């Protein structure tokens, strides 16, 4: 599974990248706002840190305006992946970006298998189902990942499933068990994957026993 960082925090992205945990980055208008930086400058800096795709989202809602923004965003760096919403205009833009600009496209705000099927037919590089937001409505977000995985496998679509709106480490584990190609998560959630109370307990015991030996490894 590929790990994308869902953030526009330069320092957090750089730290995780140094650990070899970053295969890409996803941003959106809300994350750019949180970073407090200029969208072009922040995106450019992120693209200089990571080698993988960096999703930069259009904010226009109509096709022609989406295409104008897509061309601007694509000019930031070669690894910019254009992010468009799952609307008819977004799907139209996806098709054009893929066929005429030959750039990666992340189709976002997916909440059904039918939507995911349309995105794959339009040539999307990534489809972003929002599991956390589905959970908020009382639905089962991970069930959607299972459905999309089945649909895509049935027809050998090359579109990668990018599990998004990840809130907990359980979302990440569930996505991995189902076979999601990518998961994008905030830095805090990715870092929380290392935590387990038995690991902490075992380490405390090992250290206590080592101290009793009175030895040093480095002499």
Protein Blocks (a to p, Z undefined) as FASTA:
>chain_A
ZZddddfbfklmmmmmmnopagbdcddfklmmmnopafklmmmmmmmmpmbdcddddfbf
bfklmmmmmmmmmmmpmklccdddddfklmmmmmmmmmmnopacddehiabfklmmmmmm
nopabdcddfklmmmnopafklmmmmmmmmmmmnopabdcddehifbfklmmmmmmnopa
bdcddfklmmmmmgcfklmmmmmmmmmmmmmnopafbZZ
